[in-house]
Amino acid sequence: MDKGQALYNFWSKFGLPAYDENTVPEDTGERYITYNTVFDSIGNVVNLYGNIWDVNSTSWEFVSKKAEEIAKAIEENYPISYAIENGRLYIAKGTPFAQRMSDPSSDRVRRIYINLQAEFLTAY
């Protein structure tokens, strides 16, 4: 699996559709995850982030529970590790780990920003 596939596999394992933030389709539904896609090589820690979306809600319950699920998955399997072409990818929690975000376009959008750190143990 390549680096992009590993990132997709991580974000998509939480029971929601997951999309690279640059390729989000128009018909995503109300609940989904978006994430950044960055690559580097051994010795360089990179910042990864994702956003958990609930776009038609006035409650923080769903996105908060999903953030807790992601935190628990990382803590129970620390560090998260994926075999990738010519190496490994390690994922750990960043700090602060989760942050509620407002949306200026609607008061019915609930979003939690998830902050992670990763290292690609590859030559490229």
N, C-alpha and C positions, 0 to 999 in steps of 0.2 A: 504494500500500500504506500502511496506517496504521502507527502506532508499534508496536502489539502484534504485528502481522503481521511487521514487520521483526525484532523480537526473536525470534519463533518461527523465522523463516527462518535467522537466525544460528545458533541452538542446534540446529536440526534438520539442519544440513548435515554433521554429523559421524558419520552412519551409525547413530545410535541414536534411538529414540523420545524426543521432547523434550516436556516438560509444564510449563506454568506451575505453580509450587509450590502454588498454591491449587486446582488442578483435576487432581490426579493420580488416575487411575482405579485401582480395586482390582486389576485384572489387568494390571499393567504389564510383567510378565516380570521377568527377573533383572537385565538391564542397560538402563539408561535415564539420561536427563538431566532434572533439574528446574532451574528458573530463576526468579528474581524478575522481576516486571514493574513497572517504574517509568517515569514520564514526567515531562518538564520542558520547558523552552524554552531558547532561545539564551542563552548566557552562563552556564549552570549545568551544571557537570559532575556527573553522577550516578554512584553506585556500582551496578554490576550484579554479580550473582553467579549461578553455576550450581553444581550438584552432579552429579558423575558417579557413578553407583551400580552396584555389582555385589553383589547381595544374597545370593548363595549361594557365597561364595568365601573362601578363606583366603590368597589371593595378591593382592598389590598390582599385579601385572603389567598386567592389562587396564586398570584405571583410570589407572595411571601413563602408559601408552602413549597413552591417549586424551587425557590432559591435555597431553602433549607434542605431539600432533596439533593440538590447539586453539592452543597457543602458537605452533607453527610457522605455522599458517594466519594468525594475526594478524601475526606478524613478517614473513612474505612479502608480505602485502597491506596493510601498515601505512599509514594506519589503515584498518580495515575500514569501508566506507562503503555505505550503502543510501539510495536515493532513497525518500523518504516523502512523504505528502501535505504540500504547502506547504514542503518543505525536504529536509533530509538527516539521517541518523543516522550518527555516527562512533563506532567502538568501538575501544578500545585496552586493553592489559594494565594491570591494577592491581598494587599491590604490598602484600604478597607476592602473587604470581600464583596459586600453587597450594599447598594445605595438606591433608595427610591428616587425616581425621576418624574418630574411633571412634564406635561405636554402642552405647549401654548396653543395648539390647534383645537384641543378638546379637553373638557374636564371629565370625560368618560374613558380616558386612556390611563391604564395603570402599567407602569414599566419599572422593572428593577434591573439595574446595571450590575453585572457580575464582573469582578476584576480577578484575573488569574495571571500566573507567571508560568512560563514554559521554557524548556531548553530542548533544542534539536541536537541530538548527539550524532551529527553527520559532518562530513567534510564540507558540504555546501548547505 
